Amino acid sequence: MVRKSATTAAPSPQLAVASAPASAMSAPSSVKSIRRDPLLVEHYIPRVPLQLVAISFALLAPLDKGDGSQSRPERFLTALVENPVKTISVSSALVAVVQVWFGYWARSCRLRALREEEDRKYGRSGAGTERAQARPPRRGLFATMRYIWSNQLRPFGSGPQMRRPDDGRPSVKLDTSFLPQTLLVTLVGAAAFHAVAVLLGASFVHNASLTAMLSLFLSLLTITPLSIAIPPRDSDANRYTWLRLSSTLRPANDLELALFAPALGAIIGCWSGAFPIPLDWDRPWQRYPTTSVLGAVAGHAIGSIVSLLTVSYRAAVRTASEALEDVKRKERETSSKAVPAAAKGKGKSR
């Protein structure tokens, strides 16, 4: 009798492990869902090439046909050298539209993540949105093109982050509350870039208009999307994000990386583009600020591509790790079901 009571009082480690998975496995999944990155990778991957093409179109589209002997890049370079103020001003207006479109999409991703976090916190369900995301696209060429446009490429946000939580239908209401603050932050950034350019050697009086247009163009490439997605005047957390990005240069998630990497690339490219200006090569394209504008555009493109590759790699790693965790979870569930059956068989044999 003493031996029997001892065996019942001290369960085997296998039985203890078998009784744990139900509670132990629910916690990591909830933590993973709360810490999910706000960036929608499946929407970000096709959006970056579209953004780069749109910026290229904004630079080359407003040019006249000329005599036809030059290509559009050559005509753009000629116009930038001969009439830089007009060329940069027109290009800046079109680039502003592209950057507002991209920043609004990043803003919708961030607000969607905040809403989902609040829903989890207060126990609200988003079944309608989840059903809309899980709905497969219709077959056919035009149906597929319509699905891609409405879920990935539609201007001013689209897809799940712009769907109403009740029925999952796309919301047509646009949020324009960010425009005054974005305009203010962009102009303040342009003034800061102008001051830095003067400190680095730009003329304070002689080329003031050229420096102002270059600073505005650089501010549109770097600050405008950030000010739309993470408005610095909305909360202390947003202001801390701006302070952290400017001081440590370390984005905390993929969304910040998608906004910060092109901005940092544009700044580095603009600064690097100024090196050929003082050289005695006597080339027309060495005139200020031609090389700085081209360097800013090239740096922005390189930063966008680096961000795209980094985000894609991280998404692939996360997908592989989640698949591996699912396989391990199924193995644990199978083993947990097998251990009690084996224990019952031993009890019956006794």
Disulfide bonds with the S-S distance in Angstrom:
none
